[in-house]
């Protein structure tokens, strides 16, 4: 598990390094005119001084905003520094910087089969962030590759559990095309379940591309058009029947004309042809009797 630690401030160490550097340079300038005993002391003192400077500089670490530093000591996890600024840690620690900023991943267009077996193309844009630096560094080999592979696997699994639309499955609770927030919630839940092992949390996921595969796109378009036409015709017929019924009732109530059952059938037929036809009709004026 991740362990957050507080590191010592590095400004005092930086000041100490500056002082040691000045002392070391001064000692080197005094070697030339010094006696033999003092000369060796100045040489060794300068060497020790510069070695100390080297190790002190190794211990200094700068942590940028929304960045962390994972510390290990000869393979053992020590902790993670998440505070911002200049800090000093054990010079023998191995330091690995990990970004905690929000990052975006756009998956490639995946070709999968929906719940009904129809081949579709789907892609998503995922906004993610590292939450547990220990899991990111030590539980997965390469968290970027893991993120890419698992996001595609989650997207495939989610797409296979829902139909593309409700044309073939009228009782489907959620469809990919019309599911909206429900589909997004399913995708985010699937992604978070997979990314938890790597210490990554999904902040947001959105479907960026959704379409039938090219080999069935034309057939599906024709099916959608046919469904729309049938639905429109159904509404037209329903309205036409209502209008015919209203016309017969008004003629009967106002006693405009008395029609037997045969004449009513002819009138209903003619009105339905006029009202349900998709082209304009040419009126025919009957100048004879009603039965001619």
Secondary structure as UniProt FT lines:
FT   STRAND          8..9
FT   HELIX           11..29
FT   TURN            32..33
FT   HELIX           36..59
FT   STRAND          60..63
FT   TURN            65..66
FT   STRAND          67..73
FT   TURN            74..75
FT   STRAND          76..81
FT   STRAND          85..88
FT   TURN            91..92
FT   STRAND          94..99
FT   STRAND          103..106
FT   STRAND          110..113
FT   TURN            115..116
FT   STRAND          119..130
FT   HELIX           133..138
FT   HELIX           143..160
FT   TURN            170..171
FT   TURN            176..178
FT   HELIX           181..195
FT   HELIX           196..198
FT   STRAND          200..212
FT   HELIX           214..254
FT   HELIX           261..276
FT   TURN            290..291
//
